[in-house]
Amino acid sequence: MTLTLFLQNILNGLSVGSVYAIFALGYTLVFSILGIINFAHGAVFTLGAYFTYILMGGAFGFNGLLANLKLPIALPFALAVLLSGTLSGLVCIAIERLAFRPLRRRGADPLLTVVSSLGVAFIIVNLIQYLVGAETYTFPANTYGSLPAAVNFGTTENPIPIRTVQIIIFGVSAVILTGLTYWVNATKYGKAMQAVAEDPVTASLLGINTDRFIVFTFFVSGFLGALAGTLVGSSVSIAGPYFGIGFGLKGLAVIVLGGLGSIPGAVVGGLAIGIIEAFVPSEFSAYKDAIAFAILFAMLLLRPQGLLGRSQIQKV
C-alpha cells in the first residue's frame, strides 16, 4: 500500500467514523441515564434525513400518502439541519413519554422497555414507508453551496483527493463531539445529568428534576441521530425507510467496542470502526460489516467492558 492510499484511507475512515460516533452518542446518552438501549434510535436517524431533505426543498416521489409533496420554501442546509434535529428531538421526547416512561414508573423489567423501543422503531419505519414510499432520495446538488466536489491534500505528483462532503462531515462531527464532551463534563447541567445517571433517586433527593433531565437526554439523542442521518444522506443518499437499520446495528457495535455508557468510548469506538472499514480491500467491500463485527467480537473476548469502559466518565 502506498503512502498516498494509506493517508486517503485514514481520512476516509475518520470521516465515516465521526458519523458513527455521533450516532452512537445518542445510544450512549440514553443508556447512561436509563441503562437500556433505545432501538428506535435507528428509525430517528432515518427520520432526520427525511426531515432535512424535505426542508431543503426536496420533493417526494409518486408513492405514499404524501406523494409529490414539496414545500413552497427551500431552507439553507444549516437551518434545515437545525430544524430537522429539533423535530427529531421532539419525536424522541414523544417516544420517551409513550414507550419508556409508563414502563419505568411501573418498575417493569428493562427487557420490556427494549421490546417497546423495537416496536416504536417498526412503527416509525412503516409510517415513513406509508407516507413517502420506499424510493431512494438524493439531496440537492447545491447542498453545500458552491464548494468544489473534492479537495486535494497531496502534491501534484501524489494527489490525495478527498470529497468536500467528507471534510464537512468530519468538521461538523468534531465540533459536535467536542462541544458535547465539554458540556457533559464541565457544566453544571452536564454534571447534574451524570448524577441522574449514577443514582436517580439520590439525585432527586438532592433537588435535581430527574424527569426533566431524562426528557432532555432523549431530545439530545434525537438531535444527534437526525444530524448523523443527514450527514450520511447528504454524502450518499436516503436509501428508503430502512436506511437507518444498518447504522443502528453499527451504532450498537460502536458503543460496545468503546464501552457502554462512556462518551469518550463512543467517540473512540466510532473512529476505530470507521478506520477499520476504510482499510478493507475493495474486493471484500461486501463483507465490510462482517469484518468490523469480527474485530468487535475479538475485542470483547479480550476486554468485555470495551476499550474505555463506563468508568471513564466521572460521576458526581
FENJO-V962981 format. One record per residue. N is the residue number from 1. D_FIRST is the distance of its C-alpha to the first C-alpha in Angstrom with 1 decimal. Layout:
BEGIN
N D_FIRST
N D_FIRST
END
This chain:
BEGIN
1 0.0
2 3.8
3 6.7
4 8.3
5 6.5
6 6.6
7 10.2
8 11.0
9 10.4
10 12.5
11 15.1
12 15.4
13 15.8
14 18.4
15 20.3
16 20.6
17 21.2
18 23.9
19 25.8
20 25.6
21 27.1
22 29.9
23 30.8
24 30.8
25 33.0
26 35.7
27 35.7
28 35.7
29 38.7
30 40.8
31 40.0
32 40.8
33 44.2
34 45.3
35 43.1
36 42.2
37 39.4
38 40.2
39 38.9
40 40.2
41 37.5
42 35.2
43 38.1
44 38.7
45 35.0
46 35.9
47 39.2
48 37.8
49 35.6
50 38.7
51 40.8
52 38.6
53 38.3
54 42.0
55 42.8
56 40.7
57 42.8
58 41.0
59 43.2
60 43.3
61 43.6
62 46.5
63 46.5
64 47.8
65 50.7
66 49.2
67 48.3
68 47.9
69 48.2
70 47.1
71 48.3
72 50.4
73 48.2
74 44.4
75 43.3
76 40.5
77 37.3
78 37.9
79 41.4
80 40.5
81 38.0
82 40.6
83 43.2
84 41.0
85 40.1
86 43.8
87 44.8
88 42.2
89 43.4
90 46.9
91 45.9
92 44.5
93 47.8
94 49.6
95 47.4
96 48.3
97 52.0
98 52.2
99 49.8
100 49.4
101 52.5
102 55.2
103 53.5
104 52.9
105 56.5
106 57.7
107 55.6
108 53.8
109 51.2
110 47.7
111 46.6
112 49.1
113 47.4
114 44.0
115 45.7
116 47.4
117 44.2
118 42.7
119 45.9
120 45.5
121 41.9
122 43.1
123 46.0
124 43.9
125 41.4
126 44.4
127 46.3
128 43.4
129 43.4
130 47.2
131 47.2
132 44.4
133 43.3
134 39.8
135 38.4
136 35.0
137 35.5
138 33.3
139 33.9
140 35.4
141 33.2
142 34.7
143 33.9
144 32.3
145 34.7
146 33.7
147 30.3
148 27.6
149 25.4
150 22.2
151 21.6
152 19.2
153 17.9
154 16.1
155 17.8
156 19.1
157 16.6
158 13.5
159 14.9
160 13.8
161 16.4
162 17.7
163 20.7
164 23.8
165 24.9
166 21.9
167 22.9
168 26.5
169 25.8
170 24.0
171 26.9
172 29.6
173 28.1
174 27.9
175 31.5
176 32.8
177 31.2
178 32.4
179 35.9
180 36.3
181 35.4
182 37.8
183 40.5
184 40.4
185 40.4
186 42.5
187 45.1
188 48.4
189 47.6
190 44.2
191 45.9
192 48.5
193 46.0
194 44.6
195 48.2
196 48.7
197 45.5
198 46.8
199 50.4
200 51.8
201 55.4
202 55.4
203 53.7
204 56.5
205 59.2
206 57.8
207 58.3
208 54.9
209 55.1
210 52.6
211 53.0
212 52.2
213 49.0
214 47.9
215 48.6
216 46.6
217 43.7
218 43.6
219 43.8
220 40.8
221 38.9
222 39.8
223 38.9
224 35.4
225 35.0
226 36.1
227 33.8
228 30.8
229 32.0
230 32.6
231 29.2
232 27.5
233 30.2
234 29.7
235 26.0
236 26.3
237 29.9
238 32.6
239 32.3
240 35.8
241 37.9
242 35.5
243 32.7
244 32.7
245 33.0
246 29.3
247 28.8
248 31.8
249 30.3
250 27.0
251 29.2
252 31.0
253 27.7
254 26.9
255 30.4
256 30.5
257 27.1
258 28.2
259 31.8
260 34.7
261 36.7
262 34.3
263 33.4
264 30.7
265 29.5
266 29.2
267 27.1
268 24.7
269 24.6
270 23.8
271 21.0
272 19.5
273 19.8
274 18.4
275 15.2
276 15.0
277 15.6
278 13.0
279 10.2
280 12.1
281 10.7
282 13.0
283 14.9
284 15.9
285 16.8
286 20.5
287 20.1
288 18.5
289 21.9
290 22.5
291 19.3
292 20.2
293 23.8
294 23.0
295 21.3
296 24.4
297 26.7
298 25.1
299 25.6
300 29.2
301 30.0
302 29.0
303 30.3
304 32.5
305 33.5
306 29.9
307 27.8
308 30.6
309 33.6
310 36.6
311 38.1
312 35.8
313 38.1
314 41.3
315 44.3
316 47.7
END
